[in-house]
Amino acid sequence: MKIDEQTGRKIQELQILEQNLQNLMMQKQTIQIELNEAANALTDLKKSGDEVYKIVGGLMVRSDKSSLLAELEEKKKIFELRVSSIEKQEKILDEKAETFKKELSELVSREKKQE
């Protein structure tokens, strides 16, 4: 079956959309790992005593527990926002991909009828 120019462009656009979706999913997975690490650190920090340490570069430095809690809470919020943002982008790209798939299906069925 010979593919016309319009169908070829739609296929390329769909491939790009799916590649973008895959990139977003990888970013989301990375951020979710960081989010889980921050949540686990928060849990452990809340259970710990008043003497806490923070790793800065290659050094472990004594730190204030309340400031570390605030810092981790802020990190957690940022990661949650990033995950939420990526999920919104995923939804938009998913919808576009579905639209392209329907259009491609219609184009291919029309081309088959013309043969």
WOGI-V531690 format. One record per residue. N is the residue number from 0. RES is the residue in three letters. SS is DSSP state (H for helix, E for strand, L for the rest). PSI is psi in whole degrees, 0 to 359 (NA if undefined). D_LAST is the distance of its C-alpha to the last C-alpha in Angstrom with 1 decimal. Layout:
n;res;ss;psi;d_last
N;RES;SS;PSI;D_LAST
N;RES;SS;PSI;D_LAST
This chain:
n;res;ss;psi;d_last
0;MET;L;131;8.7
1;LYS;L;134;9.6
2;ILE;L;128;11.5
3;ASP;L;171;12.4
4;GLU;H;317;16.1
5;GLN;H;316;16.6
6;THR;H;319;15.2
7;GLY;H;318;17.3
8;ARG;H;317;20.3
9;LYS;H;320;20.0
10;ILE;H;316;20.0
11;GLN;H;315;23.0
12;GLU;H;320;24.8
13;LEU;H;319;24.4
14;GLN;H;320;25.8
15;ILE;H;317;28.7
16;LEU;H;315;29.4
17;GLU;H;325;29.5
18;GLN;H;318;31.8
19;ASN;H;320;34.0
20;LEU;H;317;34.2
21;GLN;H;319;35.3
22;ASN;H;317;37.9
23;LEU;H;319;39.2
24;MET;H;323;39.6
25;MET;H;318;41.6
26;GLN;H;316;43.8
27;LYS;H;317;44.3
28;GLN;H;317;45.3
29;THR;H;315;47.8
30;ILE;H;323;49.3
31;GLN;H;325;49.6
32;ILE;H;315;51.6
33;GLU;H;321;53.9
34;LEU;H;315;54.2
35;ASN;H;320;55.3
36;GLU;H;318;57.8
37;ALA;H;319;59.3
38;ALA;H;318;59.5
39;ASN;H;319;61.2
40;ALA;H;320;63.5
41;LEU;H;314;64.5
42;THR;H;313;65.3
43;ASP;H;321;67.4
44;LEU;H;320;69.1
45;LYS;H;330;70.1
46;LYS;H;341;71.7
47;SER;L;169;73.6
48;GLY;L;193;77.1
49;ASP;L;339;78.0
50;GLU;L;106;78.0
51;VAL;E;159;74.4
52;TYR;E;153;72.8
53;LYS;E;140;69.8
54;ILE;E;122;68.2
55;VAL;E;112;68.1
56;GLY;L;240;66.6
57;GLY;L;9;68.4
58;LEU;E;148;71.3
59;MET;E;118;72.2
60;VAL;E;137;74.1
61;ARG;E;140;76.0
62;SER;E;166;74.6
63;ASP;L;128;75.2
64;LYS;H;316;73.5
65;SER;H;322;72.8
66;SER;H;325;71.2
67;LEU;H;320;69.0
68;LEU;H;315;68.0
69;ALA;H;318;67.1
70;GLU;H;316;65.2
71;LEU;H;323;63.2
72;GLU;H;317;62.5
73;GLU;H;316;61.2
74;LYS;H;316;58.9
75;LYS;H;315;57.6
76;LYS;H;317;56.9
77;ILE;H;316;55.0
78;PHE;H;320;52.9
79;GLU;H;319;52.1
80;LEU;H;319;51.1
81;ARG;H;318;48.8
82;VAL;H;316;47.2
83;SER;H;316;46.7
84;SER;H;316;45.2
85;ILE;H;321;42.7
86;GLU;H;323;41.8
87;LYS;H;317;41.0
88;GLN;H;319;38.9
89;GLU;H;316;37.1
90;LYS;H;315;36.4
91;ILE;H;313;35.0
92;LEU;H;323;32.7
93;ASP;H;315;31.6
94;GLU;H;318;30.7
95;LYS;H;318;28.7
96;ALA;H;318;26.9
97;GLU;H;319;26.0
98;THR;H;315;24.7
99;PHE;H;320;22.5
100;LYS;H;319;21.2
101;LYS;H;316;20.3
102;GLU;H;318;18.7
103;LEU;H;318;16.6
104;SER;H;316;15.6
105;GLU;H;317;14.6
106;LEU;H;316;12.6
107;VAL;H;318;10.8
108;SER;H;324;10.2
109;ARG;H;319;8.9
110;GLU;H;323;6.5
111;LYS;H;322;5.3
112;LYS;H;328;5.5
113;GLN;H;341;3.8
114;GLU;L;NA;0.0
